Amino acid sequence: MTIAIIASNSFSGSALVDYLLSKTDDKILGFNRSPEYPAVMLPYLHRRERPGRFSFYHLDLNTKLPEIMEVLDREKPRYVINFAAQGEVAQSWNYPVKWFQTNAVGVVGIMDALSRRDYLERFVQISTPEVYGSCNHQKEDPTLFNPSSPYAASKGSADLFCTCLHKVKQFPSITIRSTNVYGAHQQLYRIIPRTVIYRKLEKIIELHGGGQAVKSYLHIRDVCHGIYLAMTKGIAGGLYHFGPEGGGISIRNLVGLVCSALGQSFDSATRSIGERTGQDQAYILDWTKAKRELGWSPTVSLKEGIGEMISWIHEGWGDISKLPHDYIVRD
């Protein structure tokens, strides 16, 4: 069986490549607009199973869709999982057209093309709870959109097309909304790796809005397992939430946990600054449906996951210290 992953260089995309190499015998196709990153950022590069089972294609969804479809038509994957997205709320206000180009127009383009093929068994659209706006134990609702940023609005646009494509043309789609994903190999500008890196560099961590916003952190291994279950067992047209046990944690308390694990003082390591534009105050999802229909539940505790990330940064510091630590907007 063949599985295609759009944006295989992304944190979640590369983690799913790694998961599939370790858990299945499937052939995997990876597509990304940038060349493969250094090995410290891509876990699957360390897999002995990779040669012969994973093929990488340096193709941009926005500019090389015909070339992507040429590969897909040749390989005929049963499953296509889309992670392609411009992330980051704050930067999306500066470049809304770029965000809509990738997150809406680019993704709509590949869904439209795949809807005309007969080899596809499931298309998995990786969405975000930010389409709901601030939410507390939000249940799955394909109609409830209240975005607070161009990022969220652009993601919601593709989700709406995915919904109507299934409704009118029976496009075999599944939509996934996970809470805040984290784990080793995550982008270095995200709050957990950023906190570890800044403390190694003896830099102060700035907390937007004092770090009062509440997030729900879910380990990437749990996310990958959930995506696999939804892909293979989920009902076409379905929407599934994934989240941690016990609700959310404020950014302030999360940074406090990381500082404690590093043996450092939270007060001396941080300072409060103004809130981000369009920052929602909470993302907490109800994942009862995933537990009931897929048999999914999270297994990795936040404490365990933070410890793994600290070890990854310490062990890979020679490489990580040389990489950019801030978000870079790509053309």
BAFI-705962 format. One line per field, with one value per residue: residue number from 1; residue in three letters; y, z, x of N, C-alpha, C in turn. Coordinates in pm, whole numbers. Example, Ala and Ser with C-alpha at 12.3 -4.5 7.8 and 13.67 -1.06 7.14 Angstrom:
<atoms>
num (1;2)
residuo (ALA;SER)
nY (-569;-225)
nZ (780;708)
nX (1319;1285)
caY (-450;-106)
caZ (780;714)
caX (1230;1367)
cY (-330;3)
cZ (780;787)
cX (1320;1290)
</atoms>
This chain:
<atoms>
num (1;2;3;4;5;6;7;8;9;10;11;12;13;14;15;16;17;18;19;20;21;22;23;24;25;26;27;28;29;30;31;32;33;34;35;36;37;38;39;40;41;42;43;44;45;46;47;48;49;50;51;52;53;54;55;56;57;58;59;60;61;62;63;64;65;66;67;68;69;70;71;72;73;74;75;76;77;78;79;80;81;82;83;84;85;86;87;88;89;90;91;92;93;94;95;96;97;98;99;100;101;102;103;104;105;106;107;108;109;110;111;112;113;114;115;116;117;118;119;120;121;122;123;124;125;126;127;128;129;130;131;132;133;134;135;136;137;138;139;140;141;142;143;144;145;146;147;148;149;150;151;152;153;154;155;156;157;158;159;160;161;162;163;164;165;166;167;168;169;170;171;172;173;174;175;176;177;178;179;180;181;182;183;184;185;186;187;188;189;190;191;192;193;194;195;196;197;198;199;200;201;202;203;204;205;206;207;208;209;210;211;212;213;214;215;216;217;218;219;220;221;222;223;224;225;226;227;228;229;230;231;232;233;234;235;236;237;238;239;240;241;242;243;244;245;246;247;248;249;250;251;252;253;254;255;256;257;258;259;260;261;262;263;264;265;266;267;268;269;270;271;272;273;274;275;276;277;278;279;280;281;282;283;284;285;286;287;288;289;290;291;292;293;294;295;296;297;298;299;300;301;302;303;304;305;306;307;308;309;310;311;312;313;314;315;316;317;318;319;320;321;322;323;324;325;326;327;328;329;330;331)
residuo (MET;THR;ILE;ALA;ILE;ILE;ALA;SER;ASN;SER;PHE;SER;GLY;SER;ALA;LEU;VAL;ASP;TYR;LEU;LEU;SER;LYS;THR;ASP;ASP;LYS;ILE;LEU;GLY;PHE;ASN;ARG;SER;PRO;GLU;TYR;PRO;ALA;VAL;MET;LEU;PRO;TYR;LEU;HIS;ARG;ARG;GLU;ARG;PRO;GLY;ARG;PHE;SER;PHE;TYR;HIS;LEU;ASP;LEU;ASN;THR;LYS;LEU;PRO;GLU;ILE;MET;GLU;VAL;LEU;ASP;ARG;GLU;LYS;PRO;ARG;TYR;VAL;ILE;ASN;PHE;ALA;ALA;GLN;GLY;GLU;VAL;ALA;GLN;SER;TRP;ASN;TYR;PRO;VAL;LYS;TRP;PHE;GLN;THR;ASN;ALA;VAL;GLY;VAL;VAL;GLY;ILE;MET;ASP;ALA;LEU;SER;ARG;ARG;ASP;TYR;LEU;GLU;ARG;PHE;VAL;GLN;ILE;SER;THR;PRO;GLU;VAL;TYR;GLY;SER;CYS;ASN;HIS;GLN;LYS;GLU;ASP;PRO;THR;LEU;PHE;ASN;PRO;SER;SER;PRO;TYR;ALA;ALA;SER;LYS;GLY;SER;ALA;ASP;LEU;PHE;CYS;THR;CYS;LEU;HIS;LYS;VAL;LYS;GLN;PHE;PRO;SER;ILE;THR;ILE;ARG;SER;THR;ASN;VAL;TYR;GLY;ALA;HIS;GLN;GLN;LEU;TYR;ARG;ILE;ILE;PRO;ARG;THR;VAL;ILE;TYR;ARG;LYS;LEU;GLU;LYS;ILE;ILE;GLU;LEU;HIS;GLY;GLY;GLY;GLN;ALA;VAL;LYS;SER;TYR;LEU;HIS;ILE;ARG;ASP;VAL;CYS;HIS;GLY;ILE;TYR;LEU;ALA;MET;THR;LYS;GLY;ILE;ALA;GLY;GLY;LEU;TYR;HIS;PHE;GLY;PRO;GLU;GLY;GLY;GLY;ILE;SER;ILE;ARG;ASN;LEU;VAL;GLY;LEU;VAL;CYS;SER;ALA;LEU;GLY;GLN;SER;PHE;ASP;SER;ALA;THR;ARG;SER;ILE;GLY;GLU;ARG;THR;GLY;GLN;ASP;GLN;ALA;TYR;ILE;LEU;ASP;TRP;THR;LYS;ALA;LYS;ARG;GLU;LEU;GLY;TRP;SER;PRO;THR;VAL;SER;LEU;LYS;GLU;GLY;ILE;GLY;GLU;MET;ILE;SER;TRP;ILE;HIS;GLU;GLY;TRP;GLY;ASP;ILE;SER;LYS;LEU;PRO;HIS;ASP;TYR;ILE;VAL;ARG;ASP)
nY (-119;230;549;896;1197;1528;1807;1690;1765;1917;1954;1780;1632;1505;1354;1179;1038;906;754;585;444;295;148;24;-155;-5;182;507;836;1153;1500;1829;2186;2282;2169;1861;1887;1929;1632;1641;1759;1598;1314;1070;1033;887;630;292;161;335;364;259;250;506;791;1107;1417;1720;1948;2219;2286;2511;2594;2375;2189;2033;1867;1732;1592;1431;1249;1134;1019;827;664;609;640;508;656;1000;1244;1566;1811;2059;2398;2745;2849;3006;3263;3544;3634;3590;3806;3995;3899;3815;3733;3548;3347;3268;3182;2941;2791;2792;2829;2666;2417;2366;2330;2080;1908;1933;1831;1564;1476;1398;1162;800;632;699;633;758;1100;1297;1580;1797;2000;2275;2369;2639;2742;2754;2970;3106;2840;2610;2292;2215;2047;1832;2015;2090;2324;2541;2816;3059;3239;3410;3517;3569;3331;3129;3177;3119;2846;2750;2804;2614;2386;2414;2387;2124;1996;2055;1934;1666;1636;1693;1561;1324;1305;1132;1221;1296;1495;1639;1778;1874;1953;2167;2062;1891;1794;1613;1731;1937;2255;2514;2762;2729;2724;2542;2417;2664;2781;2609;2643;2921;2940;2791;2965;3172;3369;3590;3484;3593;3652;3665;3868;3807;3536;3417;3290;2985;2662;2331;2070;1816;1517;1441;1171;1061;1205;1120;849;878;999;791;595;731;760;494;376;564;727;825;1168;1237;1412;1457;1512;1551;1545;1622;1445;1589;1860;2201;2406;2701;2918;3041;2867;2641;2717;2750;2482;2380;2536;2449;2179;2219;2306;2578;2920;3045;3313;3470;3399;3491;3748;3961;4068;4264;4132;3906;4001;3900;3672;3387;3288;3030;2686;2413;2092;1858;1520;1292;1158;1052;867;698;610;543;426;567;724;953;889;979;1162;1513;1584;1374;1414;1674;1622;1451;1633;1817;1650;1586;1839;1898;1682;1722;1970;2073;2086;2209;2459;2603;2650;2851;3019;3148;3213;3189;3356;3219;3251)
nZ (0;-65;72;73;180;223;268;409;541;751;1109;1218;987;926;1155;1123;897;1015;1209;1043;906;1115;1212;1008;689;468;159;131;26;17;5;-33;-10;52;53;214;566;808;973;1250;1278;1147;1222;1083;919;1053;1047;976;806;606;338;23;101;151;-39;-139;-259;-386;-415;-461;-337;-416;-660;-811;-860;-1087;-1129;-885;-898;-1114;-1005;-805;-964;-1094;-885;-739;-460;-181;36;119;306;425;540;466;523;601;904;1233;1404;1458;1250;1033;1011;896;644;498;241;152;339;279;19;38;250;181;-113;-233;-105;-167;-439;-464;-345;-519;-756;-675;-629;-874;-928;-917;-749;-485;-146;105;197;414;590;767;1008;1233;1573;1592;1407;1535;1700;2031;2253;2472;2569;2323;2108;1812;1531;1220;1125;1291;1292;1397;1347;1453;1327;1023;969;1095;958;694;710;783;549;360;493;476;199;174;317;162;-75;-8;55;-184;-393;-284;-191;-42;239;552;840;1066;1385;1607;1938;2076;1942;2032;2077;2047;1789;1707;1556;1617;1711;1854;2173;2378;2289;2239;2491;2624;2460;2483;2754;2761;2620;2790;2765;2801;2831;2663;2759;2603;2677;2941;2949;2988;2818;2746;2659;2511;2541;2334;2278;2000;1921;2007;1848;1586;1603;1633;1387;1212;1294;1235;960;869;993;1026;941;618;542;802;1111;1347;1677;1864;2179;2500;2817;3085;3016;2973;2994;3112;2921;3081;3306;3172;3076;3323;3408;3231;3301;3564;3518;3407;3620;3684;3773;3732;3753;3713;3456;3279;3127;3111;2825;2582;2456;2176;1857;1787;1944;2073;2379;2480;2385;2396;2342;2299;2291;2284;2077;1915;2091;2123;1857;1733;1920;2038;2262;2457;2548;2634;2889;2982;3135;3077;2801;2788;2913;2722;2512;2618;2647;2378;2272;2426;2349;2074;2049;1922;1652;1661;1776;1564;1392;1264;1511;1509;1361;1010;738;439;82)
nX (84;41;115;69;221;165;363;583;812;731;682;478;420;669;696;484;570;788;650;491;690;792;576;431;433;421;461;589;528;673;611;730;782;1030;1375;1480;1520;1794;1919;1878;1633;1454;1306;1269;1488;1670;1584;1630;1463;1398;1530;1421;1158;1067;1011;1121;998;1081;873;657;340;197;303;377;175;80;307;317;75;133;317;154;-49;98;190;-39;-156;-337;-402;-391;-239;-273;-66;12;63;80;193;156;9;54;228;65;-102;59;111;-132;-223;-30;-74;-339;-297;-146;-279;-547;-602;-397;-438;-707;-672;-532;-716;-933;-819;-765;-1020;-1106;-989;-973;-838;-809;-858;-884;-866;-693;-742;-553;-646;-715;-788;-815;-987;-1228;-1205;-1157;-1205;-1369;-1364;-1471;-1694;-1696;-1777;-1865;-1968;-1933;-1762;-1538;-1313;-1010;-794;-598;-463;-627;-867;-795;-732;-983;-1124;-1031;-1118;-1396;-1434;-1353;-1556;-1787;-1711;-1710;-1982;-2120;-1981;-1902;-1642;-1377;-1308;-1142;-1137;-909;-867;-640;-530;-272;23;322;669;984;1205;1048;956;1186;1107;876;703;795;1048;1172;1187;1369;1597;1643;1709;1944;2100;2102;1907;1624;1286;1007;677;384;110;146;146;-103;-282;-450;-351;-369;-168;-54;113;324;347;107;-67;5;-66;-340;-408;-346;-532;-772;-745;-749;-969;-1168;-1481;-1580;-1602;-1598;-1517;-1266;-1154;-852;-700;-539;-551;-736;-771;-651;-346;-194;21;206;225;313;570;680;691;884;1106;1139;1204;1449;1584;1582;1504;1180;1092;1324;1381;1193;980;694;507;315;1;-44;-179;-505;-496;-636;-797;-816;-775;-939;-1041;-1309;-1266;-1418;-1553;-1347;-1239;-1458;-1527;-1285;-1126;-923;-692;-493;-148;102;246;257;478;658;689;802;1045;1163;1197;1378;1601;1648;1723;1951;2120;2138;2255;2484;2416;2160;2210;2311;2106;1826;1632;1396;1073;1050;925;830;854)
caY (0;354;663;1021;1300;1661;1879;1587;1829;1981;1877;1669;1548;1420;1258;1073;953;822;660;485;357;206;71;-41;-194;71;272;643;945;1280;1618;1950;2297;2302;2045;1798;1958;1849;1512;1670;1804;1500;1186;953;1015;791;499;199;116;440;335;164;266;646;872;1249;1500;1863;2010;2317;2272;2632;2618;2250;2092;1932;1770;1648;1501;1332;1144;1064;937;713;577;576;615;491;759;1124;1324;1701;1898;2183;2517;2851;2857;3126;3362;3683;3665;3584;3942;4072;3841;3734;3674;3428;3243;3216;3113;2804;2722;2781;2806;2550;2295;2344;2280;1937;1836;1932;1736;1427;1438;1347;1036;688;545;751;577;862;1222;1346;1722;1834;2134;2335;2419;2785;2782;2778;3079;3059;2734;2535;2161;2221;1923;1840;2088;2139;2450;2647;2884;3193;3261;3537;3554;3521;3189;3048;3195;3048;2703;2723;2808;2482;2289;2429;2326;1980;1952;2057;1837;1537;1637;1697;1468;1206;1303;1048;1300;1296;1618;1622;1898;1840;2065;2208;1946;1916;1676;1628;1768;2044;2381;2570;2884;2693;2770;2450;2421;2800;2802;2536;2707;3052;2923;2749;3084;3270;3476;3602;3437;3691;3591;3753;3875;3745;3390;3375;3207;2843;2567;2189;2012;1675;1469;1408;1027;1039;1263;1030;730;918;1019;659;533;801;729;355;333;672;731;932;1287;1254;1512;1403;1592;1485;1634;1554;1427;1692;1999;2282;2466;2833;2927;3077;2746;2550;2763;2718;2339;2362;2595;2359;2061;2262;2350;2722;3005;3101;3459;3532;3355;3541;3878;3975;4175;4275;4013;3898;4035;3785;3555;3330;3265;2888;2583;2286;2015;1735;1414;1174;1086;975;754;607;553;497;362;648;807;992;801;1042;1273;1636;1577;1284;1477;1783;1560;1405;1748;1869;1558;1603;1964;1883;1589;1774;2112;2113;2120;2299;2593;2669;2668;2967;2992;3227;3175;3255;3356;3177;3293)
caZ (0;-75;144;37;284;173;372;488;621;868;1232;1226;870;939;1262;1069;815;1109;1267;943;880;1228;1247;892;580;354;83;168;-61;87;-81;45;-91;83;60;346;670;871;1042;1387;1273;1078;1289;995;854;1133;1035;883;711;509;199;-45;140;153;-151;-114;-378;-355;-500;-390;-366;-479;-794;-879;-845;-1195;-1106;-772;-946;-1201;-917;-742;-1064;-1123;-767;-697;-316;-127;137;109;428;397;648;409;583;662;1043;1311;1406;1452;1117;932;995;810;510;484;108;151;419;203;-100;73;336;115;-257;-263;-55;-250;-568;-463;-318;-644;-848;-625;-638;-1008;-939;-861;-667;-349;-47;205;203;552;600;902;1035;1359;1655;1584;1326;1627;1791;2167;2278;2596;2553;2198;2037;1667;1466;1093;1087;1389;1262;1455;1346;1506;1257;885;971;1124;851;574;736;778;410;301;559;421;67;197;359;51;-175;35;53;-321;-482;-206;-174;77;327;699;892;1200;1461;1730;2019;2052;1927;2071;2083;1992;1647;1676;1512;1732;1760;1940;2309;2462;2249;2252;2632;2651;2386;2543;2883;2731;2573;2897;2715;2869;2756;2669;2767;2550;2765;3069;2940;3044;2723;2783;2548;2548;2473;2300;2224;1858;1900;2022;1729;1473;1622;1605;1242;1149;1322;1159;819;837;1053;1031;843;519;578;947;1177;1474;1765;1951;2284;2616;2937;3189;2972;2927;3084;3063;2873;3199;3383;3089;3083;3459;3413;3160;3385;3678;3470;3381;3746;3678;3830;3636;3763;3653;3317;3197;3148;3041;2724;2531;2393;2031;1789;1750;2028;2147;2519;2516;2287;2466;2259;2346;2199;2314;1953;1875;2183;2098;1723;1689;2030;2062;2382;2470;2634;2677;2981;2951;3202;2999;2673;2810;2939;2595;2433;2678;2611;2234;2250;2484;2269;1939;2058;1824;1528;1689;1804;1439;1311;1303;1625;1492;1245;886;638;309;-36)
caX (0;117;59;136;215;193;439;651;917;673;700;382;436;787;669;398;658;862;553;453;805;814;456;370;522;373;547;551;573;674;619;754;833;1171;1452;1477;1594;1900;1871;1836;1495;1370;1331;1268;1617;1747;1520;1694;1362;1367;1567;1333;1018;1029;1061;1097;985;1093;772;575;197;146;358;411;66;80;415;274;-29;196;370;41;-116;184;202;-175;-168;-472;-423;-315;-255;-227;-20;61;4;158;151;183;-99;100;281;-40;-156;149;113;-255;-236;54;-140;-453;-248;-112;-374;-678;-597;-314;-502;-825;-627;-502;-840;-1010;-755;-783;-1163;-1127;-915;-1049;-754;-800;-951;-907;-787;-697;-713;-510;-698;-672;-899;-823;-1103;-1339;-1178;-1137;-1303;-1354;-1427;-1548;-1723;-1681;-1885;-1813;-2033;-1905;-1636;-1529;-1168;-960;-670;-591;-425;-744;-965;-749;-749;-1126;-1169;-1005;-1206;-1530;-1434;-1344;-1689;-1882;-1666;-1763;-2129;-2173;-1913;-1863;-1496;-1356;-1222;-1146;-1075;-851;-830;-569;-484;-133;110;462;755;1119;1215;954;1014;1258;1043;763;731;874;1191;1224;1222;1493;1706;1672;1778;2081;2170;2085;1820;1496;1170;899;546;282;-6;179;135;-232;-356;-452;-334;-380;-53;-69;240;317;324;-36;-131;28;-149;-477;-423;-347;-661;-876;-721;-781;-1095;-1265;-1589;-1563;-1679;-1591;-1431;-1222;-1069;-755;-653;-482;-634;-732;-787;-538;-248;-155;160;287;252;392;709;724;726;1010;1212;1159;1275;1587;1644;1602;1399;1086;1087;1442;1394;1082;917;565;494;179;-57;-43;-303;-586;-466;-749;-761;-812;-808;-963;-1132;-1372;-1225;-1498;-1586;-1229;-1230;-1571;-1529;-1153;-1054;-803;-676;-353;-68;227;221;329;609;743;717;897;1176;1218;1238;1501;1710;1676;1796;2085;2199;2159;2286;2585;2344;2048;2261;2345;1985;1745;1545;1274;991;1089;819;882;776)
cY (125;467;786;1124;1433;1745;1781;1641;1893;1894;1757;1576;1454;1317;1145;982;855;715;549;391;254;111;-7;-88;-113;151;414;743;1074;1395;1741;2059;2327;2169;1987;1873;1872;1735;1539;1713;1704;1361;1067;930;915;649;412;150;214;406;228;181;411;720;1017;1326;1647;1941;2097;2304;2392;2648;2491;2145;1992;1825;1676;1546;1396;1216;1064;974;814;613;532;544;598;602;880;1205;1460;1778;2037;2303;2618;2865;2996;3236;3503;3720;3664;3719;4026;4025;3759;3668;3547;3314;3182;3141;2967;2732;2702;2742;2680;2419;2263;2284;2130;1854;1825;1831;1592;1381;1379;1215;925;597;584;689;678;979;1277;1491;1755;1980;2184;2377;2570;2832;2812;2910;3022;2957;2655;2406;2159;2082;1943;1911;2148;2274;2567;2706;3025;3234;3400;3584;3510;3374;3101;3057;3118;2897;2665;2722;2673;2376;2294;2368;2174;1924;1948;1959;1696;1530;1624;1589;1342;1192;1233;1113;1271;1425;1595;1759;1852;1967;2085;2089;1984;1785;1707;1650;1877;2169;2458;2697;2855;2707;2673;2446;2559;2828;2733;2605;2840;3039;2874;2869;3197;3394;3473;3557;3539;3618;3690;3749;3812;3594;3336;3286;3060;2756;2425;2113;1861;1627;1418;1259;995;1093;1169;904;761;937;884;588;599;767;590;310;438;668;849;1047;1321;1363;1459;1502;1500;1586;1555;1528;1554;1835;2069;2331;2602;2829;2958;2952;2645;2588;2736;2573;2315;2417;2504;2235;2092;2304;2498;2797;3063;3252;3527;3498;3421;3688;3886;4090;4174;4150;4021;3941;3908;3660;3510;3291;3119;2802;2451;2212;1893;1625;1282;1091;1000;852;650;536;490;419;436;715;840;904;869;1162;1394;1635;1490;1350;1591;1728;1512;1521;1810;1782;1573;1729;1956;1796;1643;1917;2158;2154;2225;2442;2672;2699;2795;2930;3071;3181;3257;3243;3325;3227;3174)
cZ (0;-6;104;147;223;288;467;567;748;990;1236;1106;880;1049;1211;976;906;1170;1168;909;991;1252;1132;795;454;286;108;71;18;-11;7;-43;-62;77;201;443;724;955;1184;1392;1208;1135;1195;925;928;1120;933;777;596;366;140;-11;141;38;-127;-246;-337;-451;-415;-434;-442;-625;-876;-866;-961;-1176;-989;-819;-1041;-1119;-856;-842;-1100;-1008;-711;-547;-274;-29;106;234;404;524;597;467;618;805;1102;1294;1382;1311;1010;910;902;664;484;347;97;225;343;79;-71;141;272;-32;-291;-223;-134;-386;-566;-429;-445;-742;-805;-633;-776;-1032;-871;-771;-520;-258;62;182;345;554;744;925;1169;1441;1648;1491;1414;1702;1930;2201;2402;2586;2433;2139;1888;1606;1336;1051;1176;1364;1319;1462;1393;1436;1112;878;991;1012;725;590;727;636;342;362;502;280;79;233;242;-59;-137;18;-90;-411;-411;-197;-41;180;475;743;1036;1261;1593;1808;1997;2056;1967;2070;2028;1842;1608;1632;1633;1786;1848;2087;2391;2416;2265;2396;2666;2586;2450;2676;2863;2688;2675;2848;2790;2777;2773;2663;2719;2641;2901;3069;2993;2949;2759;2657;2603;2472;2459;2230;2081;1835;1913;1901;1610;1484;1590;1456;1172;1172;1242;1010;783;889;1050;918;749;551;726;990;1314;1547;1840;2054;2402;2724;3022;3142;2944;3038;3026;3016;2989;3279;3304;3095;3222;3473;3345;3243;3503;3636;3440;3509;3751;3734;3720;3636;3696;3505;3224;3223;3064;2942;2675;2460;2241;1975;1750;1830;2099;2286;2560;2394;2363;2389;2332;2245;2227;2189;1907;1963;2151;1962;1681;1796;2065;2199;2395;2570;2694;2766;2940;3014;3123;2868;2684;2835;2812;2511;2487;2641;2465;2208;2307;2393;2129;1935;1956;1692;1553;1711;1677;1352;1353;1415;1617;1366;1123;786;503;197;-91)
cX (88;40;138;115;258;248;506;768;863;693;608;395;554;769;579;477;731;771;520;568;824;697;394;477;493;484;497;613;566;692;639;813;979;1244;1443;1568;1707;1841;1824;1689;1400;1395;1342;1402;1705;1692;1592;1595;1340;1407;1475;1187;972;1094;1022;1096;983;1002;680;429;143;188;381;301;63;187;380;171;28;253;255;-30;-34;184;67;-187;-314;-506;-335;-344;-195;-194;18;-11;112;105;174;77;-46;148;174;-107;-70;145;-13;-269;-153;-14;-258;-408;-218;-228;-509;-662;-516;-380;-629;-785;-601;-626;-924;-952;-779;-928;-1196;-1051;-995;-966;-754;-905;-983;-812;-803;-651;-678;-547;-644;-793;-913;-935;-1224;-1324;-1151;-1244;-1267;-1434;-1521;-1568;-1706;-1802;-1831;-1871;-1996;-1767;-1641;-1382;-1130;-834;-679;-551;-547;-848;-924;-761;-897;-1180;-1148;-1095;-1347;-1538;-1431;-1482;-1786;-1842;-1713;-1914;-2183;-2113;-1864;-1710;-1465;-1263;-1245;-1078;-1031;-824;-770;-539;-335;-37;253;538;893;1113;1116;1027;1069;1195;921;802;815;1020;1251;1267;1354;1613;1745;1745;1921;2164;2165;2009;1688;1382;1057;764;441;158;18;168;4;-312;-341;-443;-351;-273;-65;57;223;296;176;-112;-116;-55;-294;-502;-431;-480;-773;-866;-773;-916;-1205;-1366;-1568;-1657;-1670;-1494;-1396;-1132;-973;-705;-602;-587;-626;-737;-656;-446;-210;-10;253;324;335;540;766;766;861;1126;1244;1238;1421;1659;1669;1481;1311;1091;1206;1457;1294;1051;791;570;349;133;-46;-179;-377;-560;-593;-703;-756;-844;-819;-1072;-1187;-1337;-1298;-1526;-1468;-1212;-1337;-1558;-1396;-1079;-927;-808;-528;-279;54;194;303;468;706;784;816;1037;1242;1271;1366;1620;1749;1758;1937;2173;2230;2206;2390;2522;2237;2096;2291;2224;1911;1649;1415;1202;1034;974;879;792;697)
</atoms>
